[in-house]
Amino acid sequence: MKKKVIIVSSSYPSPEVPHVGIFVKNIAEGWVEMGSEVVVICPKSIFTSKKIFFESFFLKPYKTEKGIIIIRPPFFNISKLFFCNIILQNNITQFLFELSCSWGLKYISFRPDFVYCHFLITVQGAYKVANTLKTFLFVGCGESDIGNAIDKLTTTGKKIVVESLSGIISNSPVISEKLYLEGLINKASLLTVPNRADPIKFFPIDLKEARRKKKIDISDFVLIFVGQFIPRKGYKQVLEAIKLIPNIKIIFIGKGTPPQISEQIIFAGSVSHEELPQWLACANIFVLPTTGEGCSNAISEAMAMGLPIISSNLPEISCQVFPDSSILVDPMSIDEIVKGINLIKDNYDEFQSKAIKNAHSLPKEKRAEIIGKWIVEEISKEEKN
């Protein structure tokens, strides 16, 4: 796929925040590996600090180690300010995002083969880019709450989705169904492809060797949680559950304010995405009692590492995991989480062998490759018509 591509996103990893926008980074780097030239327009909020406020207006595009050009135009992001009228606030925010994308266009001197935007919230700004450059527009949907994302679309945004997209990429059958029910699948074609872990980075690793590197006792039975430290991800339920299970340890990895280190908590904090596989390899079970996901990247990576999964009995989770190496529970029930942990712990050899077998059965083709090839095919169909 040797194409010229512009990606519009509200997040992308940077030295200041290396853990955000990993989805977008994976797609961008995947397309570069396929021979494409990729530019990312990722508006940068000017309200982070006084320093960033002034610096934002003078930021120049820069190139990553993978050769991706990053453009960070200033963005007057008012989404976190208090407004009495939420609809008005949302409309203004998306209009300002569109203006920021227009600012980024001054650094573009070529016509891309297509524009891809990540999440519906960015579609209005991405359309400005695609329409100005007279090219095709595709959007990726993987929101944790697709209903809320649709509700936040402005009238203009909904019109763009219905009338002006060349394609929509969904990471979950649940999201795809919702898009159909809301009448948003009209002109655009739809591809449903779940998130996939990078097979080069995420694969079963010897537990003894991984624990030796992290200085974790080989005899410990260890859980791992990977996700933001926010209520939706269920880390507080996990904390309560482990208190009821003696002789068990846990690793907490994520953004936000982590739990305090204790006798049971081996590590709590954020790590780089490159370091994450080594931490996953130290665990016996992956646990994430989330109350809402699109298609969990954390679960995909844990599955690729060969870990048994404890997660939530939700449609979007049940269609993602392997049923023979997973336990799905009510995410708000401490009792069910405890029972799930104990069930796997008491039958660990069986669950582990199935989880590793399932990991080896996962497709090796990267998600970015599947999406890239599909987009090229869709463009070819449109050009013929």
N, C-alpha and C positions, 0 to 999 in steps of 0.2 A: 504494500500500500504506500507507494511513493507519492504522497499528496502534500499540499500546503494547507495547514489546518490552524484555525483560531479556536481556542477554548475560552469560554467566558464562565467564570466561577466566582462565588462569593468567598471562597477560601482556597488557600494553597500554602503548603509548608514554606516557612521562612526561618532564618536564624533565630528570630524572636519567638516564633510559635511553630516549632518543627513538627508538632503532632496533629495539626489541622489539615484538612484537605488531602488526606492520604489517598482517597478514592481517585481524585482528580489527577494526582501525581502519578498513580499507577497507570491510568489510561494514557496520559501524556507520554510517559516514558515507554509504554508499550508501543505506541504509534511511532515514536522515534526509532525504536528497535526495528520496526517494519520498514524504515527508510523514509519516513515523513519528516517534514519541517513543521515544528509546532511552536505557536506563540500563545501564551496564556495572558488574558486580560483579567486581572483580579483586583477590583477596586479596594483601596485601603482606607479604612475609617480614619478620619482626621481627629476624632475625639478621644483617642486612646490616652494621649498625654500632650502637654504643651510642646514638647520637643517634636513629636510626630506631627502635630498640627502644622508646624512651620515646614518641617522636612518634606511632608507629603506633596507639596506643590513643586518641589524641585527634584523628586525622584526620577531617575532615568531608568530605562529598561536595562535588565541585566541578563546574562546567560548562565544557566546552571551547568553543572559538570556533564550532564547528559545532552547539552546543547539546546535546551528549551529556553526560549526567550520569555522573560516574565515582565509584564507591564503592570505597574501598580498605581493607577490614577487615583487622585484624592476623591474620597467619598464622604459626603455629609450624611452619615448614617444616624438617623433619628429613631431607629426602631426600638432602642432601649430607653428613650426618654418617655416621660409620662404624658400621655394624651388622654383627654376625656373621650374623644372619638377615635376608636381603634381603626375603623375603616378609613377615615381621613388620614391618619398616621401611616397606615399601610400604603395607601395610594401615593402619598408624598414620598415615602421611602423608596418605592419602586421607580418613581419618576426621577429621583435623585441618583439612583443606581444607573438608570438609563443615561443621565447626563455624564456620569463618571465614565461609562463605557465610551461615550462620544469623545470625551477628553483623551481616552486611550487610543482612539482612532488616528490621532495625529502622528503616532509612531508607526503606523501601518502603511507600507508603500507597495503592497502587492494585493492581488485578488486571490483570496484563499479558495480552495476547492470546496470547502464547506466550513460552517461554524457549528461547534458543539457546545451546548451549555449544560451545566450540572445543576439540577433541581429546578422546579417550576418557578421559584422565586426570582430566578435570573433571566427568565425568558424575554422579558420586556427589554432589558438592556442588550441581550444577545440579538434580538430581532433588529435593534438599531444598527448593530454592527453588520449583520448579514444583509440587511436591506440596503445599507449604504454601499456595501461592497458587491452587491448584486450576486449573491451566492446562496447556497442551500443552508437550511437551518435544522439541526437535530437537537433534541433535549433528552437528558438522562434523568429518570425518576427513581429515587431510592429513599424517599423521605420516610422517617420513622412514623409520621402521622400524615398519610397522604390526604386524608380528608381535610385536615387543617391547612395543608399546603394548597389544596384546591380553593378552599374558602378565602385564602389570602390573595389569590389572583385578582388583579384589577379587571374591570370590564375589558380594557385594552388587552391585558394579558390573556384572558380567556379567548378573545377573538383571534389572537395570534396562534394559540394552541390549536384551535379548531380549523382555522383557515390558511395558516402560513407555514406550518411545519412540514418538513419532508419526512420526518420520522421521529418516533418516540422509543427510547430504550428503557424498559422497566426491569428492575432486578428481582421482582416477585410476582407470582400469579395473583396475589391479593391486590397489589397495586394495579396490575393490568385490568383486573375485573372492575376496580373502582373507577378507573379512567373511562372504561366503557359505559358503566352505569351513569356517570356524570355527563355523558355525551361529548367527551373531549376527544374521542377517537373518530375522526371524520375523514379529512383528506389524508392525514399522515398514516404511514404504515407503523406497525407496532412489533417490536422485538422484545421478547421476555427472556432474559438470561441472568441467572443468579450471580451474586458476587462469588468470586473465586480467589483463593489465596495464590500468591505467586509460588509456583512449584519449585522454583530455584531457591527460594528463601524458606518456605514452610514445608517440611516433610518430617517423618518420624526420625527422632534423634535419640541416641542411647541415653537413657535416664541417668545411669551411674556417672557417665562422663559429664553430662550437663550439671549434675549436682556437685560434682567435684569442683567444677569451675566456679560455681556460685557458693561453695562452702555450705551446702545444705546436707544434713544427715541423710544417708541413703535409707535408713530405717523409718524415717518420718512418712506419714501419709499426708500428701500435700494437695490442696485445692488451689486453683488460680481463678481470679476474677479479672477481666479486662473490659474496661468501659469507663465512661465519665462518672465521677462521684456526684451523681445527681439522683433524685428520687426515682426517676423513670427506669434507671438501670438496675435498681434493686440491691445496691450494695449494703444498705442498712439491714435488709432481711437476711443477707448472708452473714453479717456480723452477729445477728441474734442467733442464727442457726448454729454457728460453730461453737457458741458458748454452751450449747446443749450436747455437744459431741466431744467426749474426752479423747485425748491423744490424737488430735488432728491439727494440722498447720495450714496456713493459707498465705498466698501472695496476692496483693491488691495492686493492680496496675491501671493507671488512668489519669485523666486531667481533673483538676479541681483540688479541693481540700481532702487529702487522704486520711483514713483512720490512723490513729496513733499505733506505733509499734508496741506489741505486747508479747506475752509468752507464746501465743498462738499465731501472731502475725509476723511472718518472716521478713516481708518487705512490703512497703506501701508508698507509692509515688508513681511518677511518670518515667518512661524509658523511651529511647529512640525506637523507631519501627525496625531498624536494622538489628537491634538488640533483643527485640521481643521474642523471636524464636527460641533463644537460649533460655528465657524464663519459662516459656510454655513447656519446653522439654523437661523442666524440673518437676512438673506437676503430674499428679495421678488423675485428676478430674478438673474439667473446666466448668465453671458455674456462672450463670448470668440470668437471674430471674427478672428479666425486663418486662415492663408493661406495654412496650410498643417498639416495633422495629419495622424497617422495610425488609431488608435482607441483611442480617448482621455480618459485617466483615470480621468481627472478632470471633464469631462462631465458625465461619468459614476457615479461618486460620487455625483455630484449635482443632477442627476436624482434620485438616490437612496434616497436622502434627500427630494425629493418631490418638487424640484424647477422647475418652467418654464425655458426654455432654449432659449437664443438667441445666435446663432452661425452661421457658414458659409454654404453657399449653395454649398457644395462640396459633391461628391459621398460618401466619407468615413464618413462624418458627417450625411448625410441624412439617411444612412442605420443604424446609431447608435441610433438616437433620436426617441422619440414618436412624430409623426406629429401633434397630437392634443394638445400638450402642449409645442410646440417649434415654434420658428420663425427663418427661415434660410435666411440670407442676403448676399449680396456681401460684403465680409470682408473689402474691401477698400473704401466702400461707407459710409461716415459719415451720409448722409441723410437716407439711409436704416436702419442703426443702430438706429438712432433717432426714425424713424417710428416704428421699431420693439419694442423698449422700450415703446413708447407711446401706441401701440396697446395692449400690455399685461397690462400696467398700467391702461388703461381705461376699460379693461375687466378682471381685476385681479381675481375676485372670480371664474370666469369660468375657467381660465387657472390654477389657484392654485388647484382647486378641481380635475381637470383632471390629473395634475402633481402628486398629492398625490395618487390618484387611481392607476396611472401607476407605482409609486414607490412600492406600495404594491403588484403589479403583477409581479415584477421582480423575476427571479429564485433565490432561496436561496442557492443553491449549489455553493460553491466557485469555481472560475476558476481553482485554483490549483488542486482541486479534480477531475474536468473533465479532465484536462491535464494528471494528474497522472494515472488515470484509463485507459485512451486511450494509454498512453505509455506502460503500462503493457500489454495491449492487443496486441499492435504491436510487442512487444518483444516476446510474446508467439507465434504469427504467424510466426516470423522469425525462432524461435528455432524449430518449427515443420517442417519448410521447410529445 
